[in-house]
Amino acid sequence: MSFGQIEFSQLEKPAGLFIVFEGGDGAGKTTQIEKLAKYLTAKNKKVLVTREPGGTVMGKSIRDWLLEQTEVDVDPKTEALLFAADRAHHMHTVIQPALTLGHIVISDRHIDSSVAYQGVARNLGIENIKNISRWAVGGITPQLVVVLDIKVEIGQARLNRKDRLDRESKDFHEKVNQAYLDLAKLDPAKYLVIDAELPIDEIAIKIQERVAELI
């Protein structure tokens, strides 16, 4: 495979399990990730919980630059490329090594976030973002993507503080949420879409049941 004149690295298929949580802001990803990690640890599984951006030291700097600073107006292309840079480093230094060891990696956000936020809501193009992201991760993709679907106004009301992307318009966030649902429709075997307004424990059970099928 190639991206322009750049060849994709062909990494050996890792032994572990890669699970990603996606969804609009305020959907409850952090809570459900914690519950799933606890469930898997109780089953004596080796679990690594991480996030994008910010799962590495470099990633934390990128996260601060992209989401927290207000001095510079970051254009959409620069935003997308910085997310991709974080993703490449994150995969190379954190995710892929853990998967090779047979661990279960749970990530708060991954490629679909870039597709939804930059590809769709920023109008940079879905395939453009997919190609950049696939190149960044060397072909490693999650076996399961959990999408917590929530209405924009409810998700926003749950937030204690808002970063630069959180402060975008309701229309922007509705495009993001719909993008997740559209991605899930394309590959229902890989995605689990759950109403994020359900009781927390009910959501957790649905996720655990799906993950149990994979382990």
TORKOL-4160 file (C-alpha; in steps of 0.2 Angstrom, whole numbers, padded with zeros to 4 digits, m for minus):
215
<pt num="1" X="0000" Y="0000" Z="0000"/>
<pt num="2" X="0006" Y="0018" Z="m0003"/>
<pt num="3" X="0002" Y="0036" Z="0002"/>
<pt num="4" X="0008" Y="0046" Z="m0012"/>
<pt num="5" X="0026" Y="0040" Z="m0014"/>
<pt num="6" X="0027" Y="0035" Z="0004"/>
<pt num="7" X="0026" Y="0016" Z="0008"/>
<pt num="8" X="0016" Y="0010" Z="0022"/>
<pt num="9" X="0025" Y="0000" Z="0035"/>
<pt num="10" X="0018" Y="m0018" Z="0036"/>
<pt num="11" X="0018" Y="m0022" Z="0055"/>
<pt num="12" X="0016" Y="m0040" Z="0060"/>
<pt num="13" X="m0002" Y="m0043" Z="0067"/>
<pt num="14" X="m0001" Y="m0040" Z="0086"/>
<pt num="15" X="m0007" Y="m0054" Z="0098"/>
<pt num="16" X="m0017" Y="m0042" Z="0109"/>
<pt num="17" X="m0034" Y="m0034" Z="0108"/>
<pt num="18" X="m0036" Y="m0016" Z="0104"/>
<pt num="19" X="m0052" Y="m0008" Z="0109"/>
<pt num="20" X="m0057" Y="0011" Z="0106"/>
<pt num="21" X="m0070" Y="0022" Z="0114"/>
<pt num="22" X="m0077" Y="0035" Z="0103"/>
<pt num="23" X="m0092" Y="0048" Z="0105"/>
<pt num="24" X="m0096" Y="0066" Z="0107"/>
<pt num="25" X="m0090" Y="0076" Z="0121"/>
<pt num="26" X="m0098" Y="0072" Z="0138"/>
<pt num="27" X="m0104" Y="0055" Z="0132"/>
<pt num="28" X="m0095" Y="0046" Z="0147"/>
<pt num="29" X="m0081" Y="0038" Z="0139"/>
<pt num="30" X="m0069" Y="0040" Z="0154"/>
<pt num="31" X="m0082" Y="0031" Z="0166"/>
<pt num="32" X="m0085" Y="0017" Z="0154"/>
<pt num="33" X="m0066" Y="0014" Z="0150"/>
<pt num="34" X="m0063" Y="0013" Z="0169"/>
<pt num="35" X="m0077" Y="0001" Z="0171"/>
<pt num="36" X="m0071" Y="m0010" Z="0157"/>
<pt num="37" X="m0053" Y="m0010" Z="0163"/>
<pt num="38" X="m0058" Y="m0015" Z="0180"/>
<pt num="39" X="m0069" Y="m0029" Z="0173"/>
<pt num="40" X="m0055" Y="m0036" Z="0162"/>
<pt num="41" X="m0042" Y="m0034" Z="0176"/>
<pt num="42" X="m0053" Y="m0045" Z="0187"/>
<pt num="43" X="m0052" Y="m0058" Z="0174"/>
<pt num="44" X="m0033" Y="m0058" Z="0175"/>
<pt num="45" X="m0031" Y="m0049" Z="0159"/>
<pt num="46" X="m0016" Y="m0037" Z="0156"/>
<pt num="47" X="m0024" Y="m0020" Z="0152"/>
<pt num="48" X="m0017" Y="m0004" Z="0146"/>
<pt num="49" X="m0028" Y="0012" Z="0146"/>
<pt num="50" X="m0022" Y="0026" Z="0136"/>
<pt num="51" X="m0029" Y="0041" Z="0126"/>
<pt num="52" X="m0027" Y="0052" Z="0110"/>
<pt num="53" X="m0020" Y="0064" Z="0110"/>
<pt num="54" X="m0010" Y="0064" Z="0126"/>
<pt num="55" X="m0005" Y="0046" Z="0129"/>
<pt num="56" X="0013" Y="0050" Z="0128"/>
<pt num="57" X="0024" Y="0064" Z="0135"/>
<pt num="58" X="0025" Y="0071" Z="0117"/>
<pt num="59" X="0006" Y="0068" Z="0115"/>
<pt num="60" X="0003" Y="0079" Z="0131"/>
<pt num="61" X="0012" Y="0093" Z="0123"/>
<pt num="62" X="0002" Y="0091" Z="0107"/>
<pt num="63" X="m0014" Y="0090" Z="0117"/>
<pt num="64" X="m0010" Y="0106" Z="0126"/>
<pt num="65" X="m0006" Y="0115" Z="0110"/>
<pt num="66" X="m0022" Y="0109" Z="0101"/>
<pt num="67" X="m0035" Y="0109" Z="0114"/>
<pt num="68" X="m0029" Y="0121" Z="0128"/>
<pt num="69" X="m0020" Y="0136" Z="0120"/>
<pt num="70" X="m0029" Y="0151" Z="0114"/>
<pt num="71" X="m0015" Y="0162" Z="0108"/>
<pt num="72" X="m0014" Y="0155" Z="0091"/>
<pt num="73" X="m0028" Y="0151" Z="0078"/>
<pt num="74" X="m0024" Y="0133" Z="0072"/>
<pt num="75" X="m0030" Y="0130" Z="0055"/>
<pt num="76" X="m0039" Y="0114" Z="0051"/>
<pt num="77" X="m0025" Y="0106" Z="0041"/>
<pt num="78" X="m0012" Y="0109" Z="0054"/>
<pt num="79" X="m0024" Y="0102" Z="0067"/>
<pt num="80" X="m0027" Y="0086" Z="0057"/>
<pt num="81" X="m0008" Y="0084" Z="0055"/>
<pt num="82" X="m0004" Y="0087" Z="0073"/>
<pt num="83" X="m0017" Y="0074" Z="0078"/>
<pt num="84" X="m0009" Y="0062" Z="0065"/>
<pt num="85" X="0008" Y="0065" Z="0072"/>
<pt num="86" X="0002" Y="0061" Z="0090"/>
<pt num="87" X="m0006" Y="0045" Z="0083"/>
<pt num="88" X="0010" Y="0039" Z="0075"/>
<pt num="89" X="0020" Y="0042" Z="0090"/>
<pt num="90" X="0007" Y="0034" Z="0101"/>
<pt num="91" X="0005" Y="0019" Z="0091"/>
<pt num="92" X="0024" Y="0016" Z="0089"/>
<pt num="93" X="0029" Y="0019" Z="0107"/>
<pt num="94" X="0013" Y="0013" Z="0117"/>
<pt num="95" X="0000" Y="0004" Z="0108"/>
<pt num="96" X="0009" Y="m0008" Z="0096"/>
<pt num="97" X="0022" Y="m0014" Z="0110"/>
<pt num="98" X="0008" Y="m0018" Z="0122"/>
<pt num="99" X="m0002" Y="m0027" Z="0109"/>
<pt num="100" X="0014" Y="m0037" Z="0104"/>
<pt num="101" X="0015" Y="m0043" Z="0122"/>
<pt num="102" X="m0003" Y="m0049" Z="0121"/>
<pt num="103" X="m0011" Y="m0035" Z="0132"/>
<pt num="104" X="m0028" Y="m0027" Z="0130"/>
<pt num="105" X="m0026" Y="m0009" Z="0125"/>
<pt num="106" X="m0041" Y="0002" Z="0128"/>
<pt num="107" X="m0039" Y="0020" Z="0120"/>
<pt num="108" X="m0050" Y="0035" Z="0123"/>
<pt num="109" X="m0052" Y="0041" Z="0105"/>
<pt num="110" X="m0042" Y="0035" Z="0089"/>
<pt num="111" X="m0044" Y="0037" Z="0070"/>
<pt num="112" X="m0063" Y="0039" Z="0070"/>
<pt num="113" X="m0061" Y="0055" Z="0080"/>
<pt num="114" X="m0050" Y="0063" Z="0067"/>
<pt num="115" X="m0062" Y="0057" Z="0053"/>
<pt num="116" X="m0077" Y="0064" Z="0063"/>
<pt num="117" X="m0069" Y="0080" Z="0069"/>
<pt num="118" X="m0057" Y="0085" Z="0055"/>
<pt num="119" X="m0063" Y="0075" Z="0040"/>
<pt num="120" X="m0082" Y="0079" Z="0042"/>
<pt num="121" X="m0084" Y="0093" Z="0054"/>
<pt num="122" X="m0069" Y="0103" Z="0047"/>
<pt num="123" X="m0073" Y="0098" Z="0029"/>
<pt num="124" X="m0056" Y="0091" Z="0026"/>
<pt num="125" X="m0062" Y="0075" Z="0018"/>
<pt num="126" X="m0065" Y="0058" Z="0025"/>
<pt num="127" X="m0053" Y="0049" Z="0014"/>
<pt num="128" X="m0039" Y="0062" Z="0016"/>
<pt num="129" X="m0040" Y="0059" Z="0035"/>
<pt num="130" X="m0042" Y="0040" Z="0034"/>
<pt num="131" X="m0026" Y="0039" Z="0023"/>
<pt num="132" X="m0016" Y="0050" Z="0034"/>
<pt num="133" X="m0021" Y="0040" Z="0049"/>
<pt num="134" X="m0019" Y="0023" Z="0042"/>
<pt num="135" X="m0001" Y="0028" Z="0037"/>
<pt num="136" X="0002" Y="0034" Z="0054"/>
<pt num="137" X="m0003" Y="0018" Z="0063"/>
<pt num="138" X="0005" Y="0006" Z="0050"/>
<pt num="139" X="m0010" Y="m0004" Z="0047"/>
<pt num="140" X="m0015" Y="m0008" Z="0065"/>
<pt num="141" X="m0033" Y="m0005" Z="0068"/>
<pt num="142" X="m0045" Y="m0009" Z="0083"/>
<pt num="143" X="m0055" Y="m0025" Z="0084"/>
<pt num="144" X="m0069" Y="m0016" Z="0093"/>
<pt num="145" X="m0075" Y="0002" Z="0092"/>
<pt num="146" X="m0087" Y="0007" Z="0106"/>
<pt num="147" X="m0097" Y="0023" Z="0101"/>
<pt num="148" X="m0106" Y="0031" Z="0115"/>
<pt num="149" X="m0120" Y="0041" Z="0106"/>
<pt num="150" X="m0127" Y="0057" Z="0115"/>
<pt num="151" X="m0137" Y="0072" Z="0110"/>
<pt num="152" X="m0126" Y="0087" Z="0109"/>
<pt num="153" X="m0135" Y="0098" Z="0122"/>
<pt num="154" X="m0135" Y="0084" Z="0135"/>
<pt num="155" X="m0116" Y="0080" Z="0132"/>
<pt num="156" X="m0111" Y="0098" Z="0133"/>
<pt num="157" X="m0121" Y="0101" Z="0149"/>
<pt num="158" X="m0111" Y="0087" Z="0157"/>
<pt num="159" X="m0094" Y="0095" Z="0154"/>
<pt num="160" X="m0086" Y="0104" Z="0169"/>
<pt num="161" X="m0074" Y="0113" Z="0158"/>
<pt num="162" X="m0073" Y="0115" Z="0139"/>
<pt num="163" X="m0057" Y="0115" Z="0128"/>
<pt num="164" X="m0056" Y="0123" Z="0111"/>
<pt num="165" X="m0065" Y="0109" Z="0102"/>
<pt num="166" X="m0079" Y="0108" Z="0115"/>
<pt num="167" X="m0082" Y="0126" Z="0112"/>
<pt num="168" X="m0087" Y="0124" Z="0094"/>
<pt num="169" X="m0105" Y="0126" Z="0088"/>
<pt num="170" X="m0119" Y="0114" Z="0090"/>
<pt num="171" X="m0120" Y="0111" Z="0072"/>
<pt num="172" X="m0101" Y="0106" Z="0072"/>
<pt num="173" X="m0104" Y="0094" Z="0086"/>
<pt num="174" X="m0120" Y="0087" Z="0078"/>
<pt num="175" X="m0109" Y="0083" Z="0062"/>
<pt num="176" X="m0097" Y="0074" Z="0073"/>
<pt num="177" X="m0110" Y="0064" Z="0081"/>
<pt num="178" X="m0118" Y="0059" Z="0065"/>
<pt num="179" X="m0101" Y="0055" Z="0057"/>
<pt num="180" X="m0098" Y="0042" Z="0071"/>
<pt num="181" X="m0115" Y="0034" Z="0067"/>
<pt num="182" X="m0111" Y="0034" Z="0049"/>
<pt num="183" X="m0095" Y="0025" Z="0052"/>
<pt num="184" X="m0103" Y="0012" Z="0063"/>
<pt num="185" X="m0116" Y="0008" Z="0049"/>
<pt num="186" X="m0102" Y="0004" Z="0037"/>
<pt num="187" X="m0095" Y="m0010" Z="0048"/>
<pt num="188" X="m0107" Y="m0016" Z="0061"/>
<pt num="189" X="m0097" Y="m0031" Z="0066"/>
<pt num="190" X="m0083" Y="m0020" Z="0072"/>
<pt num="191" X="m0093" Y="m0006" Z="0080"/>
<pt num="192" X="m0105" Y="m0006" Z="0096"/>
<pt num="193" X="m0116" Y="0009" Z="0097"/>
<pt num="194" X="m0124" Y="0012" Z="0113"/>
<pt num="195" X="m0136" Y="0026" Z="0119"/>
<pt num="196" X="m0125" Y="0036" Z="0131"/>
<pt num="197" X="m0141" Y="0042" Z="0141"/>
<pt num="198" X="m0144" Y="0024" Z="0147"/>
<pt num="199" X="m0139" Y="0020" Z="0166"/>
<pt num="200" X="m0121" Y="0019" Z="0168"/>
<pt num="201" X="m0121" Y="0001" Z="0174"/>
<pt num="202" X="m0132" Y="m0004" Z="0159"/>
<pt num="203" X="m0120" Y="0003" Z="0147"/>
<pt num="204" X="m0106" Y="m0006" Z="0156"/>
<pt num="205" X="m0114" Y="m0023" Z="0155"/>
<pt num="206" X="m0118" Y="m0021" Z="0136"/>
<pt num="207" X="m0099" Y="m0017" Z="0133"/>
<pt num="208" X="m0093" Y="m0031" Z="0144"/>
<pt num="209" X="m0104" Y="m0043" Z="0135"/>
<pt num="210" X="m0097" Y="m0038" Z="0118"/>
<pt num="211" X="m0079" Y="m0038" Z="0124"/>
<pt num="212" X="m0082" Y="m0056" Z="0132"/>
<pt num="213" X="m0085" Y="m0062" Z="0114"/>
<pt num="214" X="m0068" Y="m0056" Z="0109"/>
<pt num="215" X="m0058" Y="m0063" Z="0124"/>
